[in-house]
Amino acid sequence: MSTILYLTQIRFDFGAVRWLAEECERNGIRKPLLVTDRGVAAAGLVQRAQDALPAPVPVFDGTPPNPTEAAVIEATEQYRAHGCDGLIALGGGSSIDLAKGVAILATHPGPLVTYATIEGGSPKISAAVAPLIAIPTTAGTGSEVARGAIIVLNDGRKLGFHSWHLMPKAAICDPELTLGLPPMLTAATGMDAIAHCIETFLAPAFNPPADGIALDGLERGWAHIERATRDGSDREARKHMMSASMEGAMAFQKGLGAVHSLSHPLGGLPLHLHHGTLNAVVLPAVLRFNAQAPSVIAEHRYARLRRAMGLAADADLSEAIREMNARLGLPTGLAQMGVTREMFDKVIHGALRDHCHKTNPREASADDYRRMLEESM
């Protein structure tokens, strides 16, 4: 049996941040904590959110590039100190995921690891979670419409937290907030969205609506990522990239796969690597591995991916991704990002235990993951 749920109210438009006060009122949030990072604050976007509210709200701007348990604890202390009753997440996936961690910890007994998916914690996340409104400022993770969060715990593991209760009560998708995004961040987050659309489409679960959404997101993302990277003020390209990001995450409920099984432990290394960049770099090797999955996946689904990307019927998908990464100026391999072969054992250990491992269309062994890592170097 497949469970198919689409639960989030989405406000999508240029200038959509103007609806923030209305969404707070609709969801009974009277004193929110605004969770963001210093870069977003420096860009003036926090002030734009504050201007959309009837009165100033407290701000936590200490979100790190990869959200950590320590930052969740710090933000939770601020939430309690100010007597907050809800959250506004403003930023990329890191800020939104960190806010989801606060939504859990502010309303449930700790420690945070209790609620990690692979620790059997999902059923322990209850409807008591603090209500969250998510406003993305990048077009990549789609966390504003997703039921999960990825957080680096104090023990060094990068783990997922999943529950329908973590779904933001509202997503405010305002492409205008992404117009100032630097080229390399545009490219990295855009390839993150593209990887999400591809990987969730290849996941074997039966979910036709998610398949259709993923393919539409892929078509938009692939057609507009170079335009958005070249010209940050291209409003049409920014709109389609934000849509691709949102759609990739709406399709998440099918599951992801080996790309994320690898990128999660790679992101937990003390190198502070960007999640979207990691997805872009390992995606070609994973596509080659998955091409050996049963023909109904490899042949039929790969053909549909090529059509959505506007590629020839006999095009090499892995090579197309590699060439796109190069055109965008992203790293050509993991070695360029500081990853060494001495790190492989730790990454493979994490990949085999990752919550995305079992939803890949072809189950990977430790040796398979090692080959994928080697090919991605």
N, C-alpha and C positions, 0 to 999 in steps of 0.2 A: 504494500500500500504506500502511496505517496501522499505526504502532507504538504499542501501548497497554500502559503499564506502571504498576503501583501497587506500590511497593516499601517504603514506610516502615512500621515498626511504630508504631502509635498507641496511647497510653494516654489514655483520655478519661474523666474523672470529677472530681467535686468532691474535692479533696484528692489528686489524682493525683501531685503533686510528691513524695509519699512513696515513689514507685517510682524516684526518681532514682539512688540508689546501686545498685539492682538493674540498671538500664539501663547504668550505667557499667561494671559488672562484666561484663554480657553482651557488651558491645562492646570489652572489653579496655582500657578507659580507666582508668589508675591515678592519673594526675596531670593533671587537666583544668585549663585556664584558663577561668574563668567570665567571659563577655563580657556586659556590660550597660551601662546608662547611669545617670547620677547620680539621676535622678528615680525609677527603679525601686529603686535602693539606698535612697534617702530614705524610700520607702514601706514599707521593711522586708522587701521580697520577696527581696533577696539573702540576708538572714539566714535566711529560710524555706528557701531552697535549701541554704544551708550546713548548716542543722539536719538536712536529709535525707541528708547525707553523713557517712561515718564520721570524717572529719577535715577541717579547714578547707582551702580551696583558694585559690590566688591569683585576684585579681579585677581585670579591666580594666573601668573604669566610664566611659571617655571616649568612648563612642559619641555622635556628633552627631546632630541630628534627621534629616539625610540623610547616610548613611555615606560617608566620604571615604577616598580612597587614603592620605592622611596618617595617618588614624586606624588604618587596616588595618596600615600599617607600624609604628606605635607599638605596637599590640597584638601584632603578630608578634614584635617585639623582646622584649616581656614574656614571650611564650610560650616563646621560646628561652632567655631568661635563667633561667626557672624549670624548664627541662627538661621541659616539658609533653608529653603524648602524646595529647592530645585536647582537645575544646572542649565547653563547655556554654554555650549562648546563652540568656539570660534577658531577655526584654523584647519590644518590638514588632518590626516587620519590620526596622527599622534595625539593631538589635542582632544579629538573626539573619543578616541579609545581611552585616554586617561580619564576623561569625564565619566565614561562608563564604569571605570574602576572605582571612581569616587561614588557613583550611584550605588554600587554594591556596598562598599566599605562603610559609607555613612549610615547605612540602614540595616546592616547585617553584622553579626559578630565576626571578628577576624580569626585567623590571618587570611589574607587574600587568596593564598594558594588553595584554601578550602573549596573555592568556587571554580577552580580551573577545570576545563572540560576533561582532560586526560586523567584528572584525579577523581573523576566521577562527581564533579561539583555542580554541573549544570542544573540538576533538579533542586539544588539547595538555594538557587537564586529565585527569590519570590517576588510577588507583585509589590512588595514593600519598597523596591528600589526607588531612588529619588527620580522624579520626572526630568527628562532631558530634552532640550531643543538643540539641534545640531545645525551649524552654519558652516559649510565647507569653504575654505579659501584657496584650495587647490582642486585640481580635477584628476584624482588618482584612486584613492582607496574606496570611495563610496560609503565610508563608515556611517554616514548620516542616514542611510536606509538599510543598514545591516544589523543583525542581532548579535554580533560578536565584537570582541576587542582582543588585541594582542598586546601583552604587557611583559616586560622583562622583570622577573622576580628577583628578590634579593639573593637567591641561590644561583643566579646566572642563567636560569632557563627562561626562554622566551615562549610563553604559553598562551593558549587561547581561552577565552571566557565566552560562553555562548548560552543565550537564553532569549526567548521571545520577549521576556520582560525588559531586556536591555535595549530593545528597539526604541530609538528616539520617538518621543510623542509627536514631534514635528521635525521636518527637514526644510530648511530655508535655503534653496539653491539659487544663488545670485551670481551669475557669470561675471557681473561687474566687479566683484571682489577679487577675481583672478586676473584682471587686466595688467596688474603690475608684477605678475609672477616672473622671475628671471628665466631666461631661456633654458638653462640646464635643469632647473626644477620643473619647468613646464614639460620638458622631454622625459624626465625620470618619472614624474607622476602620471604623465600620459601613457607611457609604456606600462606602468602599473595597471592602469585601467584596461589597456588592451590585453595584458596577460590575464587579468581577471575574466574578461569576456571569453577568451579562448579556453582557459582552463575549466571554467564552470560549464561551458558548452560541451566539453569532452567528458565531463564527469558522467558516470553511467546511470545515475538515478533517472527515473522516468518523471519528467516535468516539462511538458511541451511549452507552457507559458515562459518558463525560465530560458528554455532554448531560444525561443523567438526574441526575447528581450536581450539575451547575450549577443545574438547575431546582429541585431540592430545597433547595439552599443559598439560592437566591433567595427561595423561599417562606418559609423560616424567617427570613431576614434582614429581608425587607419587613414581615412580620407582627410582628416583635419589636423593631425598632430604636427606635421611639418609646418603648416601655415601658422599654427599657434606658437610654435617654437621660434620661427623666423620673425614674426611680428606679434609682439605681446598685446598690441592694441586692436587686433583683428577680432571684432566682437562676434562675428559669425563663427569663427573657428573656436573661440572660447566657449560659446554656447554649446556647440556640438561636443567639445571635449568634456564639459561638465555633465552633459547628458550621458556620454559613454561611461564616465566614472559612476554615475548614479545607477545606470543599467547593469553594469558589471556586478555591483553589489546587490542589486535586486535579485540577480540570478544566483547569488551565493548559496541560497538554500539547497541547491543541488549538491553542493560540496565543491572542493577545489582538488588539488592533486600534488604531484611530485615537485612542481615549481615551488609551491609554498612549503612543502615538507622540507625542502632545502633552504629556502630563503629565511624561514623562521629561525633555525639554529645558526645560520650564517649571520643573521641580524643580531643574535645574542652574543657574538664574539666581541671582544673588547676593541673592535675597530670602528664601531659606530657607523656601520654601513647603511645606506639608504635602501629601504625595502623595495621601492619601485625599481631602482637601478639593479638590485639583485635579481628581481623577477625577470627583467629584460635580458640580463646576461645569461641566466640558466635556462631560459625558455627554449632556445634552439636545441640544446641537448635533450631536454625532456620531450620535445616534439619528435625527435628522432627515435627516442626510446618508445614512445607511445605509438609510433607508426607500426610497431609489431603487435599491437593489441588486436583482438578479433576484428575481422574485416568490417563488420557493421559499424565499428567505431572508427578504425583507421581510414577506410576507403570512403564510406559515405559521409562521415562527419568531416573528414579533411577536405573533401570536395566542397562541402557547404562553407567551410571556413575560407577556402580560396575564392569562392564567389563573393562572399561578403567583403573580402579584401580587394576585389577587383583584379585578381591574379589569373594567369593562364591556368588551364585545367591541369597541366602537367608541372606547374611551378613547385619548387622546393620550398615548403613553408619555413623550414628552419633557416634556409639561406635568406629568405625574404625578411625574416626578423633580424638576422644578423646584419644585413645590409641597411635596414632601417635604423638600427642602433648606431651604426657607423655614420649614417647621414645626419643623425641627430647630435653626434658628438659625444655619445655615451661611451663608457669603458668597453673595450673589446673583450675583456676577460677578467676573471676573478683575481688573477695575479696582479693586474694593474690596480686593483682595489686593495691590495695588501694581504690577500689570502694566500696562505702557504699550504703545501701538502701535509705538513705536520699537524694542521688543524682538521684534516679530513675525518679522522676517527671520531672526534667530538661532534662534528657536523652530522656524520652518518648516524651516530647514536641518537641524536635528536630527531633526525628525519624519520627514522623507523618508529619513533614514538609520537610523532606529531599527529594532531587530529586530522590533517589532510592526507595522511599516508594511505588510508584505506579507501579513499574516494577517487584515487587515480584510476583511469581505465585499465591500467595494467599494473599489477602489484610489483613493486620494486624490492629487490633484495639489497643487502649491504653492498655486495659487489656491483650491482646495478647503479646504486647511488655513487659509488666510488668512480665508476666509468663516466657518469654524468658530470661529476665534479671535475674529473680530469679533462673531459672535452670542453668544459667551461673555463678552463684556466687560460 
